[in-house]
Amino acid sequence: MSKKLKLAINGFGRIGRIVFRATLERANVEVVAINDLVDVEQLAYLLEYDSVHGRYGGSIEIKDGNLIIDGVQVRVTAERDPKNLKWDEVGVDVVADCTGIFTDLDSAQAHIDAGAKKVVISAPSKTAPMFVMGVNDNELTADHKIVSNASCTTNCLAPMAKILDDNFGIAEALMTTVHAATATQATVDGPSKKNYRLGRSAMNNIIPATTGAAVAVTKVIPSLKGKLTGMAFRVLLLMFLWWI
């Protein structure tokens, strides 16, 4: 049997837990470590009970502050600074940074300094090279140590934009994402420092918002720079995202 890739997840929120569930479908990947500031009991609960994907089908236990998932121990830590994570102690090959905080080359480098071989950032990055499968992943090489997998909207938009541009050419384009509600939104009306509209209840409003996806697409398809713009609508959906 070929050697499994040892994955660590930094940030076990919505994206981090989805990454974990995705590894269950891959025989060649195993999660060996999780870092999150939430206590391990709550991490176990959130992993087991998912409002979108349902209850986890295997076994989840806690032993000595770590998770035991389907009989396999996963080290759990609660470090704020990635440089203290000692990834080399558990042989981490790749860190999936799902915090939304360490999104540039300099901050993500802390994972490498802590012993990881490579880092994948689960958000757009201003400085790290960005790749979208089916669009520019052919440019990814073994020399890349820190990369960004862009955003959910970018992964929806970029493949279609590439097909249209390759076959017909894009002169200008306006995109709209119909985006699921996120953890930063309120369930009832309240104040919002960033944008008054974002303070409206996510349960019964369609809320216009900005999106950086149009700009992010130009990082993976440079020929579209200056040709795309767009906006988002936050709607009462759990997971789905469309672009129009």
matplotlib code that plots the C-alpha trace (Angstrom):
import matplotlib.pyplot as plt

x = [0.0, 1.3, 2.2, -0.7, -0.3, -0.4, -2.7, -3.1, -6.0, -5.5, -8.9, -11.7, -14.6, -17.0, -14.2, -11.9, -14.6, -15.6, -11.9, -11.9, -15.0, -13.6, -10.5, -12.8, -13.4, -9.6, -7.8, -4.4, -5.0, -5.1, -5.7, -3.1, -3.6, -6.1, -5.5, -8.3, -9.0, -12.3, -12.3, -12.0, -15.4, -17.1, -14.9, -16.1, -19.7, -19.5, -17.8, -20.3, -23.5, -23.5, -26.7, -25.9, -24.1, -25.8, -24.4, -20.9, -21.2, -18.2, -17.1, -15.7, -14.2, -12.0, -8.9, -6.2, -7.3, -7.1, -9.8, -10.1, -11.9, -12.8, -10.1, -7.4, -5.9, -5.8, -3.7, -5.6, -3.9, -5.1, -2.2, -2.8, 0.6, 1.3, 5.0, 4.3, 2.5, 5.4, 4.0, 7.2, 6.3, 3.4, 5.0, 2.7, 3.1, 0.5, -1.3, -4.7, -5.0, -8.7, -8.5, -9.0, -6.2, -2.9, -3.6, -0.3, 3.1, 4.7, 2.1, 1.7, 5.4, 5.0, 3.6, 6.7, 8.9, 6.9, 7.8, 5.2, 6.4, 3.6, 0.7, -2.7, -4.6, -8.4, -8.9, -7.8, -4.3, -2.7, 0.8, 0.6, 0.2, -3.4, -4.7, -8.1, -8.5, -9.2, -8.0, -4.4, -3.5, -1.1, 1.2, 1.5, 4.9, 6.7, 8.6, 5.5, 5.4, 2.6, -0.4, -3.9, -6.9, -8.8, -12.5, -15.7, -16.9, -13.6, -13.8, -17.3, -16.6, -13.1, -13.8, -16.7, -14.9, -12.0, -14.3, -16.0, -12.8, -11.0, -13.8, -15.5, -13.5, -14.6, -14.6, -16.4, -18.3, -20.5, -21.0, -23.4, -23.1, -26.1, -24.2, -25.3, -25.4, -22.2, -21.2, -20.6, -24.2, -26.9, -30.0, -31.9, -31.5, -28.6, -25.8, -22.9, -19.7, -18.6, -21.9, -25.3, -27.0, -24.9, -26.6, -30.0, -31.4, -30.0, -33.2, -35.5, -33.4, -31.5, -28.5, -26.2, -22.5, -19.2, -17.1, -13.5, -14.0, -13.9, -10.4, -9.3, -10.2, -7.8, -5.0, -5.7, -6.6, -4.4, -5.8, -9.1, -7.6, -9.7, -12.6, -14.6, -16.6, -19.3, -21.3, -22.9, -26.3, -26.4, -29.5, -31.0, -29.3, -27.1, -24.4, -25.3, -23.7, -24.5, -23.1, -25.1]
y = [0.0, 3.5, 5.9, 8.1, 11.9, 13.2, 16.2, 18.7, 21.1, 24.5, 26.0, 23.5, 25.8, 25.2, 24.8, 22.8, 20.3, 19.9, 19.3, 16.6, 14.9, 15.1, 13.1, 10.2, 9.7, 9.5, 6.3, 8.1, 10.9, 10.8, 13.6, 13.5, 16.8, 19.5, 22.9, 25.1, 27.4, 25.7, 23.0, 19.4, 18.4, 21.0, 20.1, 16.5, 17.6, 19.8, 17.1, 14.5, 16.6, 18.6, 20.4, 20.1, 16.7, 14.9, 12.9, 11.4, 7.7, 6.5, 6.7, 9.8, 9.7, 11.8, 10.5, 12.5, 15.7, 14.2, 12.9, 9.2, 9.0, 5.5, 4.2, 6.5, 9.1, 12.7, 15.1, 18.2, 21.5, 25.0, 27.3, 30.8, 31.1, 28.5, 28.6, 26.7, 23.8, 21.3, 19.7, 17.6, 15.7, 14.1, 14.0, 16.5, 16.6, 19.3, 21.8, 23.0, 26.4, 27.1, 29.9, 32.8, 34.5, 33.2, 33.9, 35.4, 33.9, 35.5, 34.3, 30.9, 30.4, 29.7, 26.3, 25.5, 26.7, 24.5, 21.4, 21.0, 20.4, 22.3, 24.6, 25.0, 28.1, 27.7, 31.3, 33.8, 35.2, 38.5, 37.0, 33.2, 31.6, 30.7, 27.6, 26.4, 22.8, 22.6, 26.2, 26.6, 23.6, 22.5, 25.3, 23.8, 22.3, 20.4, 23.6, 25.3, 25.1, 27.5, 27.9, 29.2, 27.2, 30.5, 30.9, 29.0, 31.6, 31.7, 27.9, 28.3, 31.2, 30.5, 27.2, 28.7, 32.0, 30.0, 28.0, 31.1, 33.0, 30.2, 29.5, 32.8, 35.5, 37.8, 41.5, 42.4, 40.5, 41.1, 38.2, 37.7, 35.1, 33.8, 32.9, 30.9, 32.7, 32.7, 32.7, 36.4, 37.3, 38.0, 35.9, 39.0, 42.6, 44.4, 46.8, 46.0, 48.1, 46.9, 47.4, 48.4, 45.9, 43.0, 43.6, 42.6, 39.2, 36.4, 34.4, 36.6, 39.0, 38.9, 40.9, 42.5, 42.2, 42.6, 39.8, 39.6, 36.7, 38.7, 40.0, 36.6, 35.0, 37.3, 35.8, 32.4, 33.7, 36.8, 37.6, 38.6, 41.4, 44.5, 42.7, 41.3, 42.8, 41.4, 41.4, 38.9, 38.2, 36.5, 34.4, 31.9, 28.7, 26.3, 25.5, 26.1, 28.8, 29.8, 32.4, 34.1]
z = [0.0, -0.9, 1.9, 3.1, 3.0, 6.6, 6.8, 9.6, 9.8, 11.4, 12.1, 12.7, 11.7, 8.9, 6.2, 8.5, 9.3, 5.6, 4.8, 7.4, 6.0, 2.5, 3.6, 4.5, 0.8, 0.1, 1.0, 0.5, 3.0, 6.8, 9.3, 12.0, 13.8, 14.4, 15.9, 17.1, 20.1, 20.8, 23.5, 22.2, 23.5, 21.4, 18.4, 18.7, 18.9, 15.9, 13.8, 14.8, 14.2, 11.0, 10.0, 6.3, 5.9, 8.8, 11.6, 11.3, 10.6, 12.5, 16.1, 17.8, 21.2, 23.4, 25.2, 26.9, 25.2, 21.7, 19.3, 18.6, 15.3, 14.1, 16.4, 15.1, 17.3, 16.0, 18.0, 19.1, 20.1, 20.9, 19.8, 18.6, 16.9, 14.2, 15.0, 18.2, 16.6, 16.2, 13.1, 12.7, 15.9, 14.0, 10.6, 8.9, 5.1, 4.4, 6.6, 5.4, 7.0, 7.4, 9.8, 7.3, 9.2, 7.9, 4.3, 3.1, 2.4, 5.5, 8.0, 6.5, 6.6, 10.3, 9.5, 7.5, 10.3, 12.7, 10.6, 7.9, 4.4, 2.6, 3.2, 1.4, 2.3, 2.1, 1.2, -1.5, -0.9, -1.9, -1.9, -2.2, -5.7, -6.2, -8.0, -9.2, -10.4, -14.1, -14.6, -13.8, -11.7, -14.5, -13.3, -9.8, -9.2, -6.5, -5.7, -4.5, -0.7, 0.2, -2.1, -2.0, -3.2, -3.7, -2.5, -3.0, -5.5, -7.4, -7.8, -9.2, -11.5, -12.8, -14.7, -16.5, -17.2, -18.7, -21.0, -22.2, -22.7, -24.4, -26.8, -27.4, -25.6, -22.8, -23.4, -20.1, -17.6, -14.6, -12.2, -9.3, -6.6, -4.7, -1.6, 1.5, 4.9, 6.8, 10.4, 10.5, 9.8, 12.4, 13.0, 14.0, 12.9, 14.7, 14.2, 11.8, 11.8, 8.3, 6.5, 7.8, 5.5, 6.8, 10.2, 8.8, 9.8, 7.6, 8.2, 6.1, 4.0, 0.7, 1.6, -1.0, -0.3, -1.9, -3.3, -4.1, -6.5, -9.7, -8.8, -7.5, -10.9, -12.6, -10.5, -12.0, -15.4, -15.9, -19.3, -17.7, -15.6, -15.7, -17.5, -14.5, -11.8, -9.5, -6.3, -4.0, -2.5, 0.9, 1.1, 3.5, 2.3, 4.3, 1.8, -1.9, -4.1, -7.6, -9.9, -12.6]

ax = plt.figure().add_subplot(projection="3d")
ax.plot(x, y, z, "-o")
ax.set_aspect("equal")
plt.show()
